[in-house]
């Protein structure tokens, strides 16, 4: 996988002969990929991510889409699994690029593959925001949620989230381009049409894909925790732990990427070796997020002993289905409390 190209890490250097230092750095390093331990390690990591992510998310899609009753919760998790599955399905293009040290898939795929990468990023974080808001509403307004929280409305919300993710991923289509360097065809970013394009794209991705969602999620979880404590609903913390793990995994995986993307804007004053290593590590972590979600479904579905007693399918189904059962119990108890209160009044 070309970690400086395929994830659209935004170098925007120019020189008199229109050959960017970015290209020179990348191809000097990658020309001996199969002979370098670090490059082979990244290649191995990419293959592992593809295998775990592709088959793991396919399993989640099969269970949540065909084996479980369609609910609001399974709608959220099915959409999240589809996002990660599509991402992993396109990883072989990057793996082939890394091995062959040349982009052979044409102009269209040069634009489309990075587009898919960022579509995964934005759709994942937007879905995590939606799930957080949904849980917050269910806890704060349980009666309203019980009456108005439907699969149809959830599907509409998911559709809107995907549309927004597509719109924010579109700069990959606009600025990605194919060029040649040292006799090789390469896929690179071309921000030469506007000197501020690079900063605008990087800044918008950081704000829309990290800062704003993180703020919303923190607010939702703060409200949920306070509500659960005041209501003494400690038994409903298990689904909260699952969702917290999903959110934590996303931000841990994507934070290094965003940090080095912003640092790269000031590349003239930074050590190029450190910057490139940081970008490689950041993009590796970002790719790893695509297979962590199904792993979390499995290992947080039951306690430690039950994991080894039940099948993989049962564990994943329990992880996703338990949230709906716990929410129902909470809504039922809240409704009973409201009924008793109205009787006393």
C-alpha angles and dihedrals in degrees: 000000000000100000093189096050114021094057089045096240100186113242111163106176121145135192138185095270094046092248108128121221085230090067093047093050093047098048096043088055099040098043089085098035096133090051098048122083095213093051092046089050091054090048091052091048090051092052092049091049090050095050097044095040097044098048096032094054091041087058092050091049091050094049099041094038102040111010102045133060111263109254137153091265095050088048090058095047094042090055091048091050092049090053092052093042093055090048092053092045089064096046093092088069089059093043091052090047090053094049097043094040090219138081107244100161099086138241097298095053090045087065099033101050095056088043089059090049093056092039087060092049096050097039091050095051093043091051091049088052091049092050091049093050090046092053091046092052091046091054099041097039104025098160093049091046092051091054102037106028103102137162091240093056090045090053091052091051091050090050091052091048091053092048091053091047090052092051093051092046093054096092086075088064093046102046103029115101143166122241142158130245129172090351094308131113111234136185112223146155117265113198096154094110091070124020092210096048094091094054093043093052095045093045095048092049091050093049099040096035100040124003101046096041091045091052093049092048093048091051092049094049093046089055092046094050093048091047094049092049094050091045092044090229094150093145090069094063095098097078088043089057091051092051092043090054091051092050093044091050092052095050095042090051097045102035096078090049094054093043094055093041089058092044089051090063086071094043094141091070098041134080106261094212093054092044094052093046090049092050091050093050091045094051092045090056091045091054091046090062089072093071099034095076096064090043089055090049089057103042097041096045095086138005121276098271095045092053091067094043098051132057125259091252092052092050094051093044090049092050093055098033096047091067091060093047093048092048090050091052090049093048091048093051092046091050090051091050091050091050092051091048092052090050092054091049 
